[in-house]
């Protein structure tokens, strides 16, 4: 039997041309245009873009004290874990969105074709929010940067001498972030003859699962998150759902607000974990992304932020731990003793940091975030995208400026900030420690965790997992 090889090749070539016309991959920038709206799924580099050029870059001039005699004597760093894989609940909605698209009518746009025909669900189902390789690097790099910012504190000598303390949440992603931070230091100084310990302390780093009033009044209370539910059903989110359904050929009624959030997560995790601009990113323009971001900001506001007083009060135990440590350093320093804890590295969650920020008064707007004021909140301070990316951190640097002049400098994500409510001026970024204590005196005297978190009625049964 004769075979017309040329005919077969020509036919195959023609089919290939026809088939691949759907797969023309338009050139996309390396960073999605919606990356700055990823909320708590955002990269640390979106908050500090200069790190894209040099991941170990620091600007030591930001720490320049108002007086030349100032020298740092202690650093407390409360840090969120690094980049992680999706948790089970997030993965479920991503899987629903993926299956809906795979079974939809084929689209014609190149990026839709990529999703339907080329893109594959690469997220391991059993990761349960485990630390990604990028998360390991996040903490290694942060360790090196902090050692460059505070070389006299986060030093090889202090590490070897036991003057650097490590505390972690028991969650695997936090422990692995802590180990990664340590590895950043030991690799920097090529330490091979010594190992270092860390303390697991959920009372400090996962205090929110031990606050019964918070769990009952917020986590397990359906009405507590009413504003989020209302916004999900509102006109802004409806428009986004309709647009996603139209673009991906999925009936609008099959697209939930959680699935719209999953579209954003496909884009966010692709960038954070794989450093790619996924075709999913094309589903949302900046206006769409802002709506999805606001949905998540509402959740953070009402579940962890200013929405309910117990949210911030749940962090009282961590607040007191911080000030007890600072008081001890002050006492040791004033009496001429060596400071026994030069650096404290505490690794926890976004849920660890946000209530503490709220308790301290950071990122508070004049009006609360609600389902009905989206249009007027475009300039809001409460923006987890800028505040709580992976590896977000609160740094408190205590300085001795001579003659009993002790000053405290707060930094958020390595950028100097001022304590809300303290007088502004030249010294605002590094106020006297006694003025900071005076400003927060009501919280220092009160804000008892046991009292604030106690329920005076018998609590219902609840699952700790619900709080995570």
C-alpha positions, 0 to 999 in steps of 0.5 A: 500500500502506498502512503502519500507522506506529503499529503499526511504532513500537509494535512497535519500542518493544516490541522495544527495551524487551525488548532493552535490558532486558539493558543496564540499566547499574547505577550503578557508582562511578568507581573499581572496588572492586578497584583497590587490587589491580592490582599493577604495572597500578595507577594512582599515584593509588591509592597516593596518593589525595589526588592524586585531589583535586589532582594537583599536591598536595604536602606539604612538611612531610614533608621537614622536616629534624631540624635547622633548618640542613639544606638539600638539595644533591642529588636522585636520582630513579629513576622507572618509566615512566608508564601504558602500553598492554598489551604483546603477551603481555598482549594475547594473553590479553585477546583470548582472554578477550574471544573466549571471552565473545563466543561464550558463551551470553548472560547475564542480569546487566546487566554481563554483557550489557554485556560481551557486547553493548556492550563492544568491544576498544578496545586497539590490538593494535600498541601493544606497551606504548607510553605512553598519554596518561595516562602522559604526564600522569603524568610531567608532573605528577610533574615539577611536584610534585618541583619544588614539593618541591625548589624549590632543586634542581629549578629553572628556573635549574638546568635551564637551567644544565645541572645537571639530568641525564636518563637513560632506558632505550631502551624507547619508553615510558621515552623518552617518559616522560622527554620528558614529565617535561621537558615538565612543567618547560618548560611550568611555566616557559614555556621556549621558547628552549632544549631539553634532552638526555637520555642513553639508558643501558640498562646502568643502566636495563635492567641485567636484560637484561645479567645472564647469570646472571639470564637463565639461572637465572631467566628461562629456567629453567622451575623458577624460577617453579614456585611461580607455576605451582603457585598457578595450579593451586591451590584459590584460583585454581580457585575464581576461574576457576570463578566467572568461567566461571559468571558469563560463561557460559564453560565452566570448562575454557576459563578459564585462570589467565592469562585470569582475570588478563586479566579483572583487566587489562581492569578495570585498563587501563580505569581507568588509560587511560580512567578508567572503571569497566569492566563487567569489574570486576564479574567479580571481588569483592575476595576474587577480586582478592586471589587474582589479585593474589597470583599476580602478586605471586608472579611479581614475588617470584620473578622480580624480588624476594627469591626468588633472590639473583641478582635483587637482585644484578643491580641492583649496577650501578645501586646503585653508580652511585647511591652513586658519584654521592652520593659525588661530590656529597659531595666537591664540597660538602665542598671548597666547589665547586658541585655539578655535578649538582643533580638526576638523573632516571632513567627505567626500568621496574618491573624496574629498581626492584624488584631495587634495592628488594630489594638495599636491603632494602625490603619484606622479610617474615619468610616468603617468598611461596609457593604454599601460604601465601597465607592467612598473607600477607594483611599482607605488605609485599611488595605491588607494588600499593602499591610499583610502580604506574605512575610509581613512584619512589625519591627520594634527597635529600641534605642539608647540615645544617652542620659536615660533617653530611650526611644522606640522606632516602629517599622511595618514591612521594613518601612518606618511608621509613626504610632497613631495618636502620638504628636507629629514632628521631627522625632515622631518616627522614634518617640521616647519610650516613656511617651509610647508607654504613656500613650498606651497606658490604659492597655498596659494597665488593663487589656487582660486576655483572660477577662476580655476573652471570657464568656459569661454564658456557657459557650457552644461547642466549636471547632478550633479549625473554624478559627484558622 
